[in-house]
């Protein structure tokens, strides 16, 4: 199967041994995004700003792959404090429309760069 590496300057550059996304057939696997500003590579301040930046970053990678957040079929959200789950739901409603993707929300001890939230996604195009 052919695989295509997806990269865009509109999202934070990969800071490790991974790609922003990989397309295999009509499926695109988006790597985890934290609330880094792609221009400054600095973490947004506060949970609300980070959640919004995460979804903007995912949207930029989805667009670079030829899709949008509307093509997301599975979303994984990782939070250092599950008390922020309601905020994630509220924010998601601004970036996604029904029918919503399948989703998991997982509480974790820590995330890269001290981030409060991270999300990855799977898109299906076509």
C-alpha positions in Angstrom: 0.0 0.0 0.0 1.2 3.5 -0.8 1.6 5.8 2.1 2.0 9.6 1.9 3.5 11.8 4.5 1.5 14.9 5.3 3.3 18.1 6.5 2.2 21.7 6.8 3.8 24.8 8.3 0.3 25.8 9.5 0.7 23.3 12.4 3.6 22.8 14.7 6.5 21.0 13.1 7.2 17.4 14.4 9.5 17.6 17.4 10.6 13.9 17.3 10.7 10.8 15.2 7.2 11.1 13.7 5.2 12.8 10.9 2.4 15.3 11.4 0.2 12.8 9.5 0.4 9.7 7.3 -2.1 8.9 4.6 -2.7 5.3 3.7 -5.3 4.9 1.0 -8.3 7.0 2.0 -7.4 7.0 5.7 -5.3 9.7 7.3 -3.7 9.2 10.7 -3.0 12.5 12.4 -0.3 12.5 15.1 -1.1 14.0 18.5 -1.2 17.8 18.7 -0.7 19.8 21.8 -1.4 23.5 22.1 1.7 24.8 20.4 1.5 27.9 18.3 3.0 26.8 14.9 4.7 30.2 14.4 6.4 30.6 17.7 6.4 26.9 18.8 5.3 28.2 22.3 2.6 26.5 24.3 -0.6 28.5 24.6 -1.3 29.7 28.1 -4.2 28.1 30.0 -6.4 25.1 29.3 -9.0 27.0 27.1 -6.3 28.5 24.8 -4.6 25.1 24.6 -7.8 23.2 23.7 -8.6 25.7 20.9 -5.0 25.6 19.6 -5.1 21.8 19.6 -8.2 21.8 17.4 -6.7 24.5 15.1 -3.6 22.4 14.7 -5.6 19.3 13.9 -7.7 21.2 11.4 -4.5 22.5 9.7 -3.1 19.0 9.3 -6.4 17.7 8.1 -6.6 20.5 5.5 -3.0 19.7 4.3 -4.2 16.1 3.8 -7.1 17.3 1.6 -9.8 17.0 4.2 -11.2 18.8 7.2 -12.3 18.1 10.8 -15.6 17.0 9.3 -13.8 13.9 7.9 -12.6 12.8 11.4 -14.0 9.4 12.3 -12.1 8.9 15.5 -10.7 11.4 18.0 -8.5 10.7 21.1 -8.2 13.4 23.7 -5.7 13.2 26.5 -6.1 15.5 29.5 -3.8 15.9 32.6 -7.0 16.9 34.5 -10.3 15.2 33.6 -12.0 18.1 35.3 -11.5 19.9 32.0 -13.6 17.4 30.1 -16.7 19.7 30.0 -14.5 22.5 28.4 -13.3 20.0 25.8 -16.9 19.1 25.0 -17.9 22.7 24.8 -15.0 23.6 22.5 -15.5 20.5 20.3 -19.0 21.8 19.5 -17.3 24.8 17.8 -15.0 22.7 15.6 -17.1 19.7 14.9 -20.7 19.2 13.8 -23.0 16.3 14.0 -22.6 13.4 13.5 -19.7 13.7 15.8 -16.7 11.4 15.5 -16.1 8.5 17.8 -14.0 9.7 20.7 -12.0 8.6 23.7 -11.0 10.9 26.6 -8.1 9.7 28.7 -6.7 11.1 31.9 -2.8 11.1 31.8 -0.2 12.0 34.4 1.7 14.3 32.0 2.1 15.4 28.4 5.0 16.7 26.3 6.3 20.2 27.1 3.9 20.4 30.1 0.8 20.6 27.9 -2.6 20.2 29.6 -4.3 18.6 26.6 -3.3 16.6 23.5 -5.5 15.1 20.7 -4.9 12.8 17.7 -7.4 11.8 15.1 -8.1 9.5 12.2 -9.8 10.9 9.0 -11.4 9.0 6.2 -11.4 10.9 2.9 -13.3 10.3 -0.3 
